[in-house]
Amino acid sequence: MARTPARRFDIVLFGATGFTGRLVAEYLTRRAAGTSLRWALSGRSTAKLEQVRSELAAIDAAARDLAILEADCHDQAAIDRIARDTRVVCTTVGPYAQHGVTLVDACARAGTHYCDLAGEVPFIRASIDRNHDEARRTGARIVHCCGFDSIPSDLGVLSLQHELTARTGGPAKKITALFGETKGAFSGGTVASLLGVIDAAARDRAARKVLGDPYGLDPAGSPRGPDHDVKAPGYDRTLGKVTAPFLMAAINTRVVRRSHALLGHPWGTDWSYDERMSLPRSPVGVAAAVAITGALAGFVAGSQVPWVRKQIEHRLPRPGEGPTADQRARGHWTVRLYGENGGKRVVMKLADRLDPGYAGTAKLLGESALCLAEDELATPTGVLTPATAMGLTLVERLREAGVTWETSEA
């Protein structure tokens, strides 16, 4: 896509003073060094933005010239100005149901591409209902879930289906994703968003309905497949792994199914996808699977009990908190997806040597913003998914950025 001269910036990073926002700012600074990328920092406090800019200048001296755009996420006039001034808004300000509505709506109206870290199913459903038609009219690509949830799942499925089709002449009718070896913590923003979603479900019947629907993000009237949420421990014979329900499957699976629907159901209306956490095939692995299953159920129930909620909030990171640089550097993540066609089973392994919740997510979001700003994308517009907005173009970017994509036959 050619750049639009009428816009001052290619990318505005909104929420640049937050913990994750700073990591994305650092990532963009390194990626923009020596290029013509026009980008700016935005947030509520000019003083804090200036501090961030000063820190970025230590990475690349050119960062001292970054523009600063002060704006509160609920200030309609300021948000509208930002949306009109840039080609892409990249935002880390969550929980998005509380702080993201004004910005995403403004981008849809202004024809401005948008990417975020939202993992909140009710917020995304509402964004689709409000903004899909308007974004199609204005030419905006609104892309939620551009972090660890849900890029590995969404782009992993797309890549695997392309690989299977190239090798066997057709796609898999079922794909399973197993989230395996991982080191790193959930971000404070993710915890806050998760608690917000649980709270919304507790008080709002419509939110409960969307959350409980495996196809809750599909376009209205789309055919429904056979999928349901995995809620119990199990065993995966293909990879020889004990499995447990995966916390982020509640958003990832719905994003993947929306991608399939937006693509026109190319893998069939009976196509199936599920994802789980994988653990070693051992007594310890079995015990861990049972414990994780119970802990997830207890977390949801306990979050609605006041004294338990206080303990949860006290023990888990708060928004703006996170691990040290050394801790982030020691993190890593691995996802294995597999599918079969014509008797040939292909396994795709995605991995990165960065913690998923912070540095890894900063890379995924940063490359998504750069992809929307710089690449020629022959994709639709509207409220999309990473796979339908950026697809294999983003896969190649992530490969070049150090995310491994390894394919083997099993």
C-alpha positions as CSV (number, residue, x, y, z in Angstrom):
1,M,0.0,0.0,0.0
2,A,1.4,3.4,-1.0
3,R,1.9,5.9,1.8
4,T,-0.7,8.7,2.0
5,P,1.1,12.1,1.9
6,A,-1.9,13.8,3.6
7,R,-1.2,12.0,6.8
8,R,1.5,13.4,9.1
9,F,2.6,10.0,10.5
10,D,2.8,6.4,9.4
11,I,2.3,5.1,12.9
12,V,1.1,6.6,16.2
13,L,1.9,4.5,19.2
14,F,-0.9,5.1,21.8
15,G,-0.1,4.3,25.4
16,A,3.6,4.7,24.9
17,T,4.2,5.4,28.7
18,G,2.8,2.1,29.9
19,F,5.0,-0.9,30.6
20,T,4.1,-2.7,27.4
21,G,3.8,0.5,25.5
22,R,7.5,1.3,26.4
23,L,8.5,-2.1,25.1
24,V,6.7,-1.5,21.8
25,A,8.3,2.0,21.6
26,E,11.8,0.5,22.1
27,Y,11.0,-2.1,19.5
28,L,9.8,0.4,16.9
29,T,12.9,2.6,17.7
30,R,15.2,-0.2,16.8
31,R,13.2,-1.1,13.7
32,A,12.9,2.5,12.5
33,A,16.6,3.3,12.8
34,G,18.0,4.4,9.5
35,T,14.6,4.3,7.8
36,S,12.1,7.0,6.7
37,L,9.4,5.7,9.0
38,R,7.4,8.7,10.4
39,W,6.0,7.8,13.8
40,A,4.9,9.5,17.0
41,L,4.3,8.8,20.7
42,S,1.0,9.4,22.3
43,G,-0.5,9.2,25.8
44,R,-2.1,11.1,28.6
45,S,1.0,12.9,30.0
46,T,3.4,15.1,27.9
47,A,6.0,14.9,30.7
48,K,5.9,11.1,30.8
49,L,6.1,11.0,27.0
50,E,9.1,13.3,27.0
51,Q,10.8,10.9,29.5
52,V,10.1,7.9,27.2
53,R,11.4,9.9,24.2
54,S,14.6,10.7,26.1
55,E,15.1,7.0,26.9
56,L,14.5,6.0,23.3
57,A,17.2,8.5,22.2
58,A,19.7,6.4,24.0
59,I,18.8,3.6,21.6
60,D,18.8,5.8,18.5
61,A,19.6,9.5,18.6
62,A,17.0,10.2,15.9
63,A,14.3,9.3,18.4
64,R,14.8,12.7,20.1
65,D,12.8,14.2,17.2
66,L,9.8,12.0,17.7
67,A,6.6,14.0,17.9
68,I,4.5,13.8,21.1
69,L,0.7,13.8,21.0
70,E,-1.0,14.3,24.3
71,A,-4.4,12.7,24.4
72,D,-6.7,11.0,26.9
73,C,-8.4,7.9,25.6
74,H,-11.8,9.4,26.4
75,D,-11.2,12.8,24.8
76,Q,-13.1,12.5,21.6
77,A,-11.7,15.6,19.9
78,A,-8.1,14.6,20.7
79,I,-8.6,11.0,19.6
80,D,-10.2,12.1,16.4
81,R,-7.2,14.3,15.6
82,I,-4.8,11.4,16.1
83,A,-6.9,9.1,13.9
84,R,-6.9,11.7,11.1
85,D,-3.2,12.4,11.4
86,T,-1.8,8.9,11.0
87,R,-2.1,5.9,8.7
88,V,-1.9,3.4,11.6
89,V,-2.7,3.6,15.3
90,C,-1.0,1.0,17.4
91,T,-2.4,0.9,21.0
92,T,-1.5,-0.9,24.2
93,V,-4.1,0.9,26.4
94,G,-6.4,-1.6,28.0
95,P,-8.6,-3.0,29.3
96,Y,-10.0,-2.1,25.9
97,A,-13.7,-2.4,27.0
98,Q,-12.9,0.5,29.4
99,H,-10.3,2.5,27.5
100,G,-10.4,1.5,23.8
101,V,-13.8,2.2,22.4
102,T,-13.3,5.8,21.5
103,L,-10.1,5.1,19.7
104,V,-11.1,2.1,17.6
105,D,-14.4,3.9,16.6
106,A,-12.4,7.0,15.5
107,C,-10.0,4.9,13.4
108,A,-12.9,3.2,11.6
109,R,-14.5,6.6,10.8
110,A,-11.2,8.1,9.6
111,G,-10.1,5.2,7.4
112,T,-7.1,4.6,9.7
113,H,-5.6,1.2,10.1
114,Y,-5.5,0.0,13.7
115,C,-3.9,-2.8,15.8
116,D,-4.1,-3.6,19.5
117,L,-3.5,-6.3,22.1
118,A,-7.2,-6.8,23.0
119,G,-8.1,-10.3,24.1
120,E,-11.6,-9.4,25.3
121,V,-14.2,-11.3,23.4
122,P,-17.2,-9.0,24.3
123,F,-15.2,-5.9,23.3
124,I,-14.2,-7.4,20.0
125,R,-17.8,-8.5,19.3
126,A,-19.0,-5.0,20.0
127,S,-16.3,-3.6,17.8
128,I,-17.3,-5.8,14.9
129,D,-20.9,-4.9,15.3
130,R,-20.2,-1.1,15.5
131,N,-17.3,-0.8,13.1
132,H,-17.1,-3.5,10.4
133,D,-19.3,-1.8,7.8
134,E,-17.9,1.6,8.5
135,A,-14.3,0.4,8.3
136,R,-15.1,-1.3,5.0
137,R,-16.5,2.0,3.7
138,T,-13.6,4.1,4.7
139,G,-10.9,1.6,3.9
140,A,-9.6,0.9,7.4
141,R,-8.2,-2.4,8.6
142,I,-9.2,-2.8,12.3
143,V,-7.1,-5.6,13.7
144,H,-7.6,-6.8,17.2
145,C,-5.5,-9.5,19.0
146,C,-2.1,-8.7,17.6
147,G,-0.1,-10.1,20.5
148,F,0.6,-13.5,21.9
149,D,-3.1,-13.8,21.8
150,S,-3.8,-14.4,19.0
151,I,-1.0,-14.2,16.4
152,P,0.6,-17.6,16.9
153,S,-2.8,-19.4,16.7
154,D,-4.2,-17.4,13.8
155,L,-1.1,-17.2,11.6
156,G,0.0,-20.7,12.6
157,V,-3.3,-22.2,11.3
158,L,-3.1,-20.1,8.1
159,S,0.6,-21.2,7.5
160,L,-0.1,-24.8,8.2
161,Q,-3.0,-24.9,5.8
162,H,-0.9,-23.3,3.1
163,E,1.9,-25.8,3.7
164,L,-0.5,-28.8,3.7
165,T,-2.1,-27.7,0.5
166,A,1.3,-27.3,-1.2
167,R,2.4,-30.7,0.0
168,T,-0.8,-32.7,-0.4
169,G,-3.1,-30.7,-2.7
170,G,-5.6,-29.9,0.0
171,P,-6.0,-28.5,3.6
172,A,-6.6,-30.3,6.9
173,K,-10.2,-30.8,8.0
174,K,-9.0,-30.5,11.6
175,I,-6.1,-28.6,13.2
176,T,-4.9,-28.9,16.8
177,A,-2.6,-26.4,18.5
178,L,-0.6,-27.3,21.6
179,F,1.0,-24.5,23.6
180,G,4.0,-26.1,25.1
181,E,7.3,-25.0,26.6
182,T,6.8,-21.4,27.9
183,K,8.7,-19.2,30.3
184,G,7.2,-15.9,31.2
185,A,4.4,-14.3,33.1
186,F,1.1,-12.8,32.0
187,S,1.3,-9.0,31.8
188,G,-0.6,-6.8,34.2
189,G,-2.7,-5.5,31.4
190,T,-3.7,-9.1,30.4
191,V,-4.7,-9.8,34.0
192,A,-6.8,-6.7,34.2
193,S,-8.5,-7.4,30.9
194,L,-9.2,-11.0,31.9
195,L,-10.7,-9.9,35.2
196,G,-12.8,-7.3,33.3
197,V,-14.1,-10.0,31.0
198,I,-15.1,-12.2,33.9
199,D,-16.8,-9.3,35.7
200,A,-18.7,-8.4,32.5
201,A,-19.9,-12.0,32.2
202,A,-21.0,-12.1,35.8
203,R,-23.3,-9.0,35.4
204,D,-24.2,-9.1,31.7
205,R,-26.2,-12.0,30.1
206,A,-25.2,-10.9,26.6
207,A,-21.5,-11.0,27.5
208,R,-21.9,-14.5,28.9
209,K,-23.6,-15.6,25.7
210,V,-20.8,-14.3,23.5
211,L,-18.1,-15.8,25.8
212,G,-19.8,-19.2,25.8
213,D,-20.2,-19.3,22.0
214,P,-17.2,-21.0,20.2
215,Y,-18.3,-19.1,17.1
216,G,-19.1,-15.9,18.9
217,L,-16.9,-13.7,16.7
218,D,-18.1,-15.1,13.3
219,P,-20.1,-12.9,11.0
220,A,-23.9,-13.1,11.7
221,G,-25.5,-16.0,9.9
222,S,-22.2,-17.9,9.3
223,P,-22.5,-21.7,9.3
224,R,-21.4,-23.3,12.6
225,G,-19.0,-26.1,12.8
226,P,-18.6,-28.9,15.3
227,D,-16.2,-27.1,17.8
228,H,-16.7,-26.7,21.5
229,D,-14.4,-25.4,24.2
230,V,-11.9,-27.9,25.8
231,K,-12.5,-27.9,29.5
232,A,-10.9,-31.1,30.8
233,P,-7.5,-32.7,30.9
234,G,-6.6,-35.1,28.1
235,Y,-3.9,-36.8,26.1
236,D,-2.8,-36.0,22.6
237,R,-1.7,-39.2,20.8
238,T,-0.2,-37.5,17.8
239,L,2.5,-35.6,19.8
240,G,2.5,-37.8,22.9
241,K,1.6,-35.0,25.3
242,V,-0.7,-34.8,28.3
243,T,-3.0,-31.8,27.8
244,A,-4.9,-29.3,29.9
245,P,-7.3,-26.4,29.0
246,F,-5.4,-23.3,27.8
247,L,-6.4,-20.0,29.4
248,M,-6.1,-18.0,26.2
249,A,-8.0,-20.6,24.0
250,A,-11.2,-18.7,24.8
251,I,-10.0,-15.8,22.6
252,N,-7.6,-17.6,20.3
253,T,-10.0,-20.2,19.0
254,R,-12.7,-17.6,18.2
255,V,-10.2,-15.4,16.3
256,V,-9.1,-18.4,14.2
257,R,-12.7,-19.3,13.5
258,R,-13.5,-15.7,12.5
259,S,-10.6,-15.8,10.1
260,H,-12.0,-19.0,8.5
261,A,-15.4,-17.4,8.2
262,L,-14.0,-14.1,6.7
263,L,-12.0,-16.2,4.2
264,G,-15.2,-17.8,3.0
265,H,-14.8,-21.1,4.8
266,P,-12.2,-22.4,2.3
267,W,-11.5,-25.5,4.5
268,G,-15.2,-26.5,4.7
269,T,-18.1,-25.7,7.0
270,D,-17.3,-28.8,9.1
271,W,-13.7,-27.7,9.7
272,S,-12.5,-28.0,13.3
273,Y,-9.9,-26.3,15.4
274,D,-8.9,-26.7,19.1
275,E,-6.0,-25.7,21.2
276,R,-4.7,-26.8,24.6
277,M,-1.7,-26.6,26.9
278,S,0.7,-29.5,26.5
279,L,2.6,-31.1,29.3
280,P,5.1,-34.0,29.6
281,R,3.8,-37.6,29.4
282,S,4.5,-38.5,32.9
283,P,2.8,-38.7,36.3
284,V,4.0,-35.2,37.0
285,G,2.4,-34.0,33.7
286,V,-0.9,-35.7,34.6
287,A,-0.9,-34.1,38.0
288,A,-0.2,-30.7,36.5
289,A,-3.0,-31.1,34.0
290,V,-5.5,-31.8,36.7
291,A,-4.2,-29.0,38.9
292,I,-4.3,-26.5,36.0
293,T,-7.9,-27.5,35.1
294,G,-9.0,-26.9,38.7
295,A,-7.0,-23.7,39.0
296,L,-8.7,-22.2,35.9
297,A,-12.1,-23.0,37.2
298,G,-11.2,-21.7,40.7
299,F,-9.8,-18.5,39.3
300,V,-13.0,-17.6,37.5
301,A,-15.2,-18.5,40.5
302,G,-12.8,-16.9,43.0
303,S,-12.5,-13.7,41.2
304,Q,-16.2,-12.9,42.1
305,V,-15.6,-13.5,45.8
306,P,-14.4,-10.2,47.3
307,W,-11.7,-11.5,49.7
308,V,-10.4,-13.9,47.0
309,R,-10.4,-11.1,44.4
310,K,-8.2,-9.0,46.7
311,Q,-5.7,-11.9,47.0
312,I,-5.7,-12.3,43.2
313,E,-5.1,-8.7,42.6
314,H,-2.4,-8.5,45.2
315,R,-0.5,-11.5,43.9
316,L,-0.7,-11.0,40.1
317,P,0.9,-8.1,38.3
318,R,-1.0,-4.9,38.0
319,P,-1.2,-2.8,34.8
320,G,2.1,-1.0,34.3
321,E,4.1,-3.7,36.2
322,G,6.3,-6.3,34.7
323,P,9.5,-8.3,34.8
324,T,13.0,-6.9,34.5
325,A,14.9,-6.8,31.1
326,D,17.0,-9.9,32.2
327,Q,13.8,-11.8,33.1
328,R,12.2,-10.9,29.8
329,A,15.3,-12.0,27.9
330,R,15.2,-15.4,29.6
331,G,11.6,-16.0,28.5
332,H,10.5,-18.1,25.6
333,W,7.4,-19.7,24.0
334,T,6.6,-22.6,21.8
335,V,3.4,-23.6,19.9
336,R,3.0,-26.8,17.9
337,L,0.1,-27.1,15.4
338,Y,-0.7,-30.2,13.3
339,G,-3.1,-31.3,10.7
340,E,-3.5,-34.1,8.2
341,N,-4.6,-34.5,4.6
342,G,-4.4,-37.5,2.2
343,G,-2.7,-39.6,4.9
344,K,0.1,-37.1,5.4
345,R,0.4,-35.3,8.7
346,V,2.3,-32.0,9.0
347,V,3.5,-30.5,12.3
348,M,4.3,-26.8,12.4
349,K,6.4,-25.4,15.3
350,L,6.4,-21.7,16.1
351,A,8.7,-20.4,18.7
352,D,10.6,-17.3,20.0
353,R,13.3,-16.7,22.5
354,L,11.4,-13.9,24.2
355,D,8.8,-14.0,27.0
356,P,5.3,-14.2,25.5
357,G,3.6,-11.6,27.7
358,Y,6.0,-8.7,27.3
359,A,9.0,-8.6,24.9
360,G,7.5,-11.3,22.7
361,T,4.2,-9.5,22.5
362,A,6.0,-6.2,21.8
363,K,7.6,-7.8,18.8
364,L,4.3,-9.2,17.5
365,L,2.4,-5.9,17.9
366,G,5.3,-3.8,16.5
367,E,5.6,-5.9,13.4
368,S,1.8,-5.8,12.9
369,A,1.9,-2.0,13.0
370,L,4.8,-1.9,10.5
371,C,3.1,-4.4,8.2
372,L,-0.1,-2.2,8.1
373,A,2.0,0.9,7.6
374,E,4.5,-0.3,5.0
375,D,3.4,-3.4,3.1
376,E,1.4,-3.7,0.0
377,L,-1.6,-5.6,1.3
378,A,-4.2,-7.0,-1.1
379,T,-6.6,-7.8,1.7
380,P,-10.1,-6.7,2.6
381,T,-10.9,-3.9,5.0
382,G,-13.2,-3.9,8.0
383,V,-12.8,-5.4,11.5
384,L,-10.4,-8.2,10.6
385,T,-8.0,-10.7,12.2
386,P,-4.2,-10.9,11.8
387,A,-4.6,-13.7,9.3
388,T,-7.2,-11.9,7.1
389,A,-5.6,-8.4,7.4
390,M,-1.9,-9.3,7.0
391,G,-1.7,-13.0,6.4
392,L,1.5,-14.5,5.1
393,T,3.0,-11.1,4.6
394,L,3.1,-10.8,8.4
395,V,4.4,-14.3,8.7
396,E,7.5,-13.4,6.6
397,R,8.0,-10.3,8.7
398,L,8.0,-12.3,11.9
399,R,10.4,-14.9,10.4
400,E,12.8,-12.1,9.6
401,A,12.3,-10.7,13.1
402,G,13.4,-14.0,14.7
403,V,10.2,-16.0,15.2
404,T,10.9,-19.5,14.0
405,W,8.5,-21.4,11.8
406,E,9.6,-25.0,11.4
407,T,7.7,-27.7,9.5
408,S,8.0,-31.4,9.7
409,E,6.0,-34.6,8.9
410,A,4.8,-36.9,11.6
